[in-house]
Amino acid sequence: MSGTFYGIGLGPGDPELMTLKAHRLISSAKVVAYPAPDTGPSFARAIAAGIISKSATEIPIVVPMRVDRFPAREIYDTAAAEIAGVLKSGTDVVVLCEGDPFFYGSFMYLFERLTDRFSCEIVPGVTSLTACAARLKRPLTARTDVLTVLPGPLPDAELRPKIEAVQAIAIMKVGRHLSRLKSLLTEMNLLDHAGYVERASLPDERVLRLSDLTSETAPYFSMILIYKGDEAWMLPPSFSS
Ligand SMILES: C[S@@+](CC[C@H](N)C(=O)[O-])C[C@H]1O[C@@H](n2cnc3c(N)ncnc32)[C@H](O)[C@@H]1O
């Protein structure tokens, strides 16, 4: 009988935000796969490092971090073939996923290649969206307000009407788009409604009002949260972290 393929959400970075189920499956796993950049360590592996067995076989899936190379078809074909080989031998494979596997996660590229042939289980994780709201100490949305999640790389012409249409907005993948996004939100009179969270839940986390952020670019793991609804949640004048 073939092994089971697990997509495991690890949460946003603090290992204490991992679920008990994720912890159990990772610590007992014989084969652990995870995405890794072509330079530097894997963020997903770093979150789970303390509980991966020393005897586990590791399958790093090296994906270049350049946007124009996504989705890297051949890389996922090769990784899926390697994982399929392990599953066919009857061994389970655990795939580590930062945040939640099905929330903008690269895990879905493996999922689509393997799910029709093997038993697959998804273990949801704390998303960066909810982690950033928690660190900003401001509810994401309420009552009949609508929340929209937007990728920062979208052009202004697409972002503007989507931001105008709702009361709560999360902008992900801020990175090198920070200056442009800040200008857009300033033009829309929303800068004072915007909070910024970088590397939520990690020791080097930063939580600021977007207007207090002076840098031109942001790291990849950053997010802007805007609330313009009628509730009385205001951004505090400053943040301690
Ligand atoms: C490819 S998506 C992965 C999302 C992830 N699967 C999740 O459930 O949160 C990457 C984006 O998530 C956001 N992100 C992930 N982890 C974060 C963190 N610890 N702090 C702030 N933003 C984070 C950033 O906007 C980043 O550009």
The ligand as an SDF file (V2000), in Angstrom:
LIG
                    3D

 27 29  0  0  0  0  0  0  0  0999 V2000
    3.6030   32.8420   -0.9210 C   0  0  0  0  0  0  0  0  0  0  0  0
    2.7270   33.6890    0.3430 S   0  0  0  0  0  0  0  0  0  0  0  0
    2.6200   32.4170    1.5430 C   0  0  0  0  0  0  0  0  0  0  0  0
    1.4760   32.6170    2.4990 C   0  0  0  0  0  0  0  0  0  0  0  0
    1.3960   31.5200    3.5450 C   0  0  0  0  0  0  0  0  0  0  0  0
    1.0820   30.2370    2.9260 N   0  0  0  0  0  0  0  0  0  0  0  0
    0.3710   31.8140    4.6200 C   0  0  0  0  0  0  0  0  0  0  0  0
   -0.5060   30.9650    4.8870 O   0  0  0  0  0  0  0  0  0  0  0  0
    0.4290   32.8890    5.2230 O   0  0  0  0  0  0  0  0  0  0  0  0
    3.9980   34.7030    0.9760 C   0  0  0  0  0  0  0  0  0  0  0  0
    3.4610   36.0140    1.5400 C   0  0  0  0  0  0  0  0  0  0  0  0
    2.8420   35.7470    2.7920 O   0  0  0  0  0  0  0  0  0  0  0  0
    3.0750   36.8350    3.6790 C   0  0  0  0  0  0  0  0  0  0  0  0
    3.7810   36.3220    4.8670 N   0  0  0  0  0  0  0  0  0  0  0  0
    4.0900   35.0470    5.1030 C   0  0  0  0  0  0  0  0  0  0  0  0
    4.6510   34.9170    6.3220 N   0  0  0  0  0  0  0  0  0  0  0  0
    4.6800   36.1500    6.8670 C   0  0  0  0  0  0  0  0  0  0  0  0
    5.1190   36.6510    8.1120 C   0  0  0  0  0  0  0  0  0  0  0  0
    5.6480   35.8510    9.0570 N   0  0  0  0  0  0  0  0  0  0  0  0
    4.9920   37.9870    8.3510 N   0  0  0  0  0  0  0  0  0  0  0  0
    4.4430   38.7910    7.4070 C   0  0  0  0  0  0  0  0  0  0  0  0
    4.0050   38.3690    6.2120 N   0  0  0  0  0  0  0  0  0  0  0  0
    4.1190   37.0540    5.9400 C   0  0  0  0  0  0  0  0  0  0  0  0
    3.9140   37.8740    2.9320 C   0  0  0  0  0  0  0  0  0  0  0  0
    3.0320   38.8460    2.3930 O   0  0  0  0  0  0  0  0  0  0  0  0
    4.5460   37.0240    1.8450 C   0  0  0  0  0  0  0  0  0  0  0  0
    4.8990   37.8210    0.7290 O   0  0  0  0  0  0  0  0  0  0  0  0
  1  2  1  0
  2  3  1  0
  2 10  1  0
  3  4  1  0
  4  5  1  0
  5  6  1  0
  5  7  1  0
  7  8  2  0
  7  9  1  0
 10 11  1  0
 11 12  1  0
 11 26  1  0
 12 13  1  0
 13 14  1  0
 13 24  1  0
 14 15  1  0
 14 23  1  0
 15 16  2  0
 16 17  1  0
 17 18  1  0
 17 23  2  0
 18 19  1  0
 18 20  2  0
 20 21  1  0
 21 22  2  0
 22 23  1  0
 24 25  1  0
 24 26  1  0
 26 27  1  0
M  CHG  2   2   1   9  -1
M  END
$$$$
